[in-house]
Amino acid sequence: MVELEGDHAKKFITNVGLITSRGSEADNIMSAEWTHQISYNPGLIAVSIGPEKATAANIKESKEFGVNLASVDQTVLSSVAGGTSGWETDKIKALESLGFKFYPAKKIKCLMVDGSSLNIECKLVKEITLGDHILFIGEVLSVQSNNNEPLAYHKGMYWKMEEPIPKISQEQKGKIKEIINRFERDISD
């Protein structure tokens, strides 16, 4: 078995998910690099979280969580949320003291991050232990989007996506279509 860490893991480009949750102890927030949409219909979101995290305990207890995709102006928020433990620090109060704002979710009982690029309220539908993390799959109950640009994470640093790369041209599409048509399989058997 090969571990995927260090320089190899830094090749991935991901978003920064700010996962909010509430347990019997308190509200919590953590940064989760592994936050993914996995289905359009029904809307499903997957977050991969270490089993020892306060957020994992909160999701197991409450059966719900918020996914807030960090915007480019939330690097400090993301660093605080990901750099301290919810077991040891009230990160919500610390972040509020730094000027960040939260609001109550509409469909679940936890806070959402004001100013995020995207806010998604989820109810837990499945929990799968995979390797050294737990994959929590949530069904989307409510979604709110704004025009704030999402924050990217790559090579252990935050990034702002600046320059789009154009898709293939119509001429290239035509050439590709010709080649694909030449190699279509006969599936009429």
Secondary structure, DSSP 4 states (H G I P E B T S, - for coil): -----HHHHTT--EE-EEEEEE-SS-EEEEEES-EEEEETTTTEEEEEE-TTSHHHHHHHHHSEEEEEEPBTT-HHHHHHHHHS-TTT--HHHHHHHTT--EEE-SSSSSEEETT-SEEEEEEEEEEEEETTEEEEEEEEEEEEE-SPPBPEEETTEEE----PPP---HHHHHHHHHHHHHT------
